Amino acid sequence: MAKKKYEVVVKTERCKGCALCVEFCKGDVLVSSESLNGLGYHFAEPVEKKECIGCMVCTLICPDLAIEVYSE
């Protein structure tokens, strides 16, 4: 059976950079960006080489509803 793949999408303009998703990500897929969004926050972003395991913890813990996880 093929392993299911997931994609993490961060709505960068909604993210306030609290980094809760980064701290609680079980697969270490999310990091704080060095770039700033329009509000001046270091938003969360997925790491290119890491694969999301689809646990959805990031979506549940985000206070700004800035993260979505999709299965491919």
NORFENKA-V349648 format. One record per residue. D_LAST is the distance of its C-alpha to the last C-alpha in Angstrom with 2 decimals. Layout:
# NORFENKA-V349648
d_last->D_LAST
d_last->D_LAST
This chain:
# NORFENKA-V349648
d_last->14.88
d_last->11.78
d_last->10.50
d_last->7.25
d_last->5.47
d_last->5.66
d_last->6.94
d_last->10.49
d_last->12.26
d_last->16.04
d_last->18.36
d_last->20.99
d_last->23.88
d_last->23.58
d_last->23.50
d_last->27.02
d_last->26.43
d_last->27.39
d_last->25.12
d_last->24.64
d_last->20.90
d_last->21.85
d_last->24.43
d_last->22.46
d_last->19.10
d_last->19.10
d_last->17.18
d_last->19.17
d_last->16.18
d_last->18.07
d_last->21.43
d_last->23.96
d_last->24.09
d_last->27.41
d_last->27.11
d_last->28.25
d_last->26.83
d_last->29.24
d_last->30.68
d_last->31.50
d_last->29.08
d_last->27.14
d_last->23.64
d_last->20.85
d_last->18.25
d_last->15.57
d_last->16.99
d_last->15.70
d_last->16.13
d_last->14.98
d_last->11.80
d_last->11.02
d_last->11.85
d_last->10.66
d_last->14.36
d_last->14.41
d_last->17.95
d_last->17.60
d_last->16.90
d_last->19.82
d_last->22.23
d_last->21.85
d_last->25.05
d_last->24.02
d_last->20.67
d_last->19.34
d_last->15.99
d_last->12.76
d_last->9.69
d_last->6.35
d_last->3.78
d_last->0.00
